[in-house]
């Protein structure tokens, strides 16, 4: 009995020590972030978003690598220095919002837009989840023309993705002035953890986001800037793709050799993901491998290619997938020609070919230089 009590006491003390260490680690991290913020505040770019309850929006952005500080407050209205009671009452024109100070070397404004879209319901014009009223509507407040352009572009891409069956109604508005909320609202998810978790669960926010995004919610897939490609919903894909294209890209299928669209294609142009449209390969790097599938010595955009170990069919191979569309493309083998020695063996059904003369009108004009001077 005494030995059992001793074990229990040791476990309690151990838990206390671990908790104390974690608490100290969190405090040190907060101090480091605040020190960096204070030192570079004037040089840090700012993004401003409204997505319903600012407790939740602040908590979501503070978990993102590259975000230095998030402040809860009010903006968009006509009253100076409003109180929480005034704003929540709906008479000031303000919305609950957050200002995000971020390190552009670690995260871009486009990626912050991705985080925003994945944590709100952009189709609700009258509030967010349990919080009703215009003071809880979704708004992107742009600070300059570049932020406005990226916000409008990201909204258009989201609308065209088919992710939602209702219109995206999030407003894109010029930023004017931000009023910091009362101190007890700052870091509410930390200072009132139990109350915050209870509120968040009962708000229905996370349940909605899980239903719409599933496992994709925490993965940044840019809607804007140079990474404007994304994967549509499964419902949209089933309508958009042929049965073979769906089988190859979504079920890791393989099309017949020598009986596919591009294995012997000799035209000049680029190959993009049939699902997302992201650029993948170029005819400049295509060669006749004799295998019956399109083969390339290297990707056009290496950052758009993801390699994974594939142990199917009683062998070990390296699968090739697209980054944003998450499409199965094919495999890469070490038996290709110089200079890379690689053979990217790709299914035609995973690709869409864009001839060099159509690059500009298709939105891929930057790749026209690959073929300049060639007949």
Helices and strands as residue ranges (DSSP letters): H 2-40, G 41-43, E 45-51, H 54-62, E 67-75, H 84-89, E 95-102, H 109-117, E 127-128, E 131-132, G 134-136, E 138-142, H 145-160, E 171-174, E 178-180, G 183-185, H 188-191, H 193-203, H 205-213, G 214-216, H 234-240, H 243-251, E 269-273, E 279-282, G 283-285, E 286-287, E 294-296, G 302-304, E 305-310, G 312-314, E 317-322, E 328-333, E 343-346, G 348-350, E 351-355, G 356-358, H 359-362, G 365-371
